[in-house]
């Protein structure tokens, strides 16, 4: 029950109303408000000067705040106010960016002329920076009143991976960093073919046991996701087996040391079979060899006739 009935009375006391049925007593939370309204209505209490003006200004202010919230302009207004109060962003200090441009960093931070240190969300800024291709990790710190410090931990390019006609920079674990657009990375080893990026580091480590041959490799070519070919700087193709890489490389190294095989006019060396090594001549060398064999056969026939 929100009201209690008291004794019948023809008058109204404080905190109640008189009625034909008796005096109605209001719940205690409402009594103070009713007494204030009654005093105001009777003229016993007068409003302070400018009370109407203050109320009108408060009404318009509340309306403005409601409009900003409804229109989604609260954050922009807050930034403008805090910036004008001395917290405007005037300095952005960046470190650790070897490959990431400062322009890209500023774009990801989303700063404007009215940005402030109070209005900037460090977690959101860090999240946007992590979207940049070279950024492995990022730290964003506010230095009041007007500075933001950005520290980047960038990824390291291990090699170039060619897949189809596309060239990409990859990390040692095979993760793609970004498309290759800069000739300054041309010194990195080139790995070609499907799945070449995932096994690149391990194969490069194995080939390092033969540094003289490795130094001449122009491209490491992955074949059918099973084995590798080596394309040398003089165009010679070395076909390696799927298993027992050490045996094949030992045979190749021995042939090079003893016969300077890789300096000869050959197109390929096939080391895939354990019991034989097949050497493919270049078209010019094959033609010269065919002519030489024919000439030798002719000389032998002439010798037989003279006997």
KAURJO-V628807 format. One record per residue. RES is the residue in one small letter. PHI is phi in whole degrees, 0 to 359 (NA if undefined). OMEGA is omega as a letter, one per 40 degrees, with the letter a starting at -180 (NA if undefined). Layout:
RES&PHI&OMEGA / RES&PHI&OMEGA
This chain:
x&NA&i / x&266&i / x&214&i / x&244&i / x&266&i / x&258&i / x&289&a / x&294&a / x&203&a / x&278&i / x&246&i / x&249&i / x&266&a / x&292&i / x&86&i / x&210&i / x&234&i / x&272&i / x&209&a / x&294&a / x&270&a / x&133&a / x&273&i / x&262&a / x&258&a / x&282&i / x&300&a / x&299&i / x&296&a / x&268&a / x&296&a / x&298&i / x&296&i / x&295&i / x&297&i / x&293&i / x&295&i / x&295&i / x&293&i / x&294&a / x&290&a / x&279&i / x&88&i / x&288&i / x&239&i / x&247&i / x&287&i / x&296&i / x&295&a / x&65&a / x&299&i / x&295&i / x&297&i / x&299&i / x&297&a / x&294&i / x&297&i / x&298&i / x&296&i / x&294&i / x&296&i / x&298&i / x&297&i / x&296&i / x&297&i / x&298&i / x&295&i / x&296&i / x&295&a / x&295&a / x&272&i / x&74&a / x&256&a / x&298&a / x&296&a / x&296&i / x&295&i / x&298&i / x&296&a / x&298&a / x&293&a / x&292&i / x&295&i / x&293&a / x&277&i / x&109&a / x&253&i / x&293&a / x&282&i / x&246&a / x&223&i / x&233&a / x&258&a / x&241&i / x&220&i / x&84&a / x&263&i / x&276&a / x&250&a / x&268&a / x&285&i / x&294&i / x&297&i / x&298&i / x&295&i / x&296&i / x&296&i / x&291&i / x&289&i / x&67&a / x&279&i / x&223&a / x&295&a / x&256&a / x&294&i / x&226&i / x&294&i / x&290&a / x&276&a / x&281&i / x&269&a / x&297&a / x&294&i / x&292&i / x&297&i / x&296&a / x&299&i / x&291&i / x&294&i / x&293&i / x&280&i / x&285&a / x&301&a / x&274&a / x&274&i / x&273&i / x&210&a / x&216&i / x&233&i / x&240&a / x&225&i / x&270&i / x&239&a / x&291&e / x&263&a / x&220&a / x&230&i / x&239&i / x&252&a / x&240&i / x&238&a / x&253&i / x&245&a / x&266&i / x&282&a / x&249&i / x&284&i / x&261&a / x&200&i / x&253&i / x&244&i / x&259&i / x&234&a / x&69&i / x&261&a / x&264&i / x&240&a / x&228&i / x&272&a / x&234&i / x&276&a / x&296&i / x&277&i / x&95&i / x&292&i / x&282&i / x&270&a / x&193&i / x&299&i / x&277&i / x&230&a / x&234&a / x&288&a / x&292&i / x&264&a / x&294&i / x&283&a / x&286&i / x&295&a / x&252&i / x&245&a / x&238&i / x&112&i / x&295&a / x&69&i / x&296&a / x&292&a / x&285&a / x&254&a / x&299&a / x&296&a / x&295&i / x&292&i / x&298&i / x&294&i / x&294&a / x&294&a / x&297&i / x&289&i / x&235&a / x&298&a / x&295&i / x&284&a / x&301&a / x&294&a / x&260&a / x&282&i / x&268&i / x&207&i / x&259&a / x&250&i / x&275&a / x&245&i / x&55&i / x&58&a / x&236&a / x&218&a / x&233&i / x&244&i / x&247&i / x&259&a / x&276&a / x&293&i / x&262&i / x&93&a / x&289&i / x&256&i / x&257&a / x&264&a / x&261&a / x&282&i / x&289&a / x&239&i / x&56&i / x&298&a / x&299&i / x&298&a / x&296&a / x&291&i / x&294&i / x&299&a / x&297&a / x&296&i / x&293&i / x&298&i / x&289&a / x&293&a / x&275&a / x&235&a / x&50&a / x&302&a / x&287&i / x&268&a / x&277&a / x&276&a / x&235&a / x&258&a / x&203&i / x&234&a / x&260&a / x&248&a / x&288&i / x&262&a / x&288&a / x&266&i / x&202&i / x&237&a / x&255&a / x&246&a / x&257&a / x&278&i / x&288&i / x&305&i / x&295&i / x&294&i / x&295&i / x&294&i / x&295&i / x&294&i / x&298&i / x&295&a / x&294&i / x&296&i / x&296&i / x&296&i / x&294&i / x&296&i / x&296&a / x&296&i / x&296&i / x&296&i / x&296&i / x&295&a / x&295&a / x&292&a / x&280&a / x&283&NA
